[in-house]
Amino acid sequence: MPTSARFPDGRSQVFTFRRRELFQQAVSAALLCLVPRTQPVATPLSVLPRPEFAIGDLVAQDWIGEFGEKFVDFGEVLGVRYLPEGYSSYPSDSWLYYVFWTHTTSGLDDLYPCYDGEPTMASTLRAASHV
């Protein structure tokens, strides 16, 4: 901590440190350099299973309405995420896809285009030739 003492010739010592504090800071800095740190382990991409879709792919998702009607939502893959461990209802060792939904066959056109931020599994998606 800086002191506010003055040198005998009247200059301020505001930016000087006591010897004990300087020694403590030097020792703590030296110890930080000597202590080994664990490095995060990254999984090489060649070991991971290949995703079924890539960013920019056009996809479709079939779903059944409240009264048994069949509808299709169309969109574009915005992001891809790999899950080494399971998360929520998603199984481990799987890919999740984030989709920007562009339109639907359900007639709810006022809700599209949209991005809901929810991940989608590959098992519920299929490739679409156009969106």
N, C-alpha and C positions, 0 to 999 in steps of 0.2 A: 504494500500500500504506500503511495507517495506520502512524503512528509512535507511539512510547510516550513521547516527550519531554514535559516539563512546562513550562508557562508560568512566568515569574519569580514570579508570586504563588502557585504551588503547584498550579494547576489542571492536569488531565491533558489531553494533546493526542491521545488515542486516536482520536478521530473526525475528526481533521484530516488533510489530505494535504499532501505536499510540493508546492511550486509547480511543479516540473518534471512530476510525475505528473498534477497537475490540468490543466496545459497539454496534455499528451499525451492525456488522456481527452477534453478539450474538442475538440481537433483531430480525433480519431478519430470522435467523435460527429458533428461537422460534416461530415466527409467521407462518412459513411454517409448523411447526408441529401442530399448533393449528387450521389452516384453514382446514375445511373438504373438501376432494376431492371427486368428483363424480366418482364412480366406473363404468366401462363399464358393460352394462347389456348383459349377454349372454343368448341366447335362449337354453333351454334344448333340447337335441337331441330327447327326447321322444315326444316333442311337434311337431317337424318337420315332414312333410310327408316323407315316406321312398323313397329313390332313387330306380329307376328301375334297375340300373346297379351298380356294385361295382368295385373297383379297381382290375384289373386283369381279368375281364370278357372279353370274346371274343365277338366282335360285328361286324355287317355288316351294310353298308349304301347303299341303292339302289338309283340310280340316272339315269337320262335320258340325253343322249348325244345331241349334236348339231343337229343331223339329226334324232332324235327319237329313237336311239338305247338304249337298257336297259343295264346298267352296275352295278356292285357291287364292293364296296371297303370293304376290310376286315381289322380289326385292333384289338387292345387291349386297354382297358380303363386304362389310366395312372393317371387320377385325376378326382375328383368330386367336384363341387362347388354349394352351395345353394344360390339362389338369393331371399332374403326376399322382396326386392323392384325390380321393373322392371329396366332393363338396356339395352340401345340401342334397338334392336328389340326383346329382350328376355322378356317374361312376368314375372310379379312378382310371388313369391311363386313357383319357379320352380328350377329344378336341371340342371346343365350344366355338360357336360362330355368332358374331354380332351383325345383324342385318338391318339395312335401311329399306323399309318396306315402301314400295312405290305405288302399288294399286292392288285391288282385290276383285274377285268376281261376286262378292257378297252383296254388292249394291251400296256399301257404306263408303262411297267415294269421298265424302266430306272429311273422313278420318285419315285419308292418305294424301300425300306421302307422309310417312312418320318414321321416327326412330324411337323405339320403346326402351332401349337400353338393356333388354333382357337377353341373355345368351340362349342360343338354340342348338340342340344336338344335331349331328349329321343324320341320325336315324329318322328325323322328322323332315329333313330337307331333300330336295331332288334338284338336279341341274335343270335350268330353264334355257331355252334357246333364245328367248327375247323377253324383255320386261315391259 
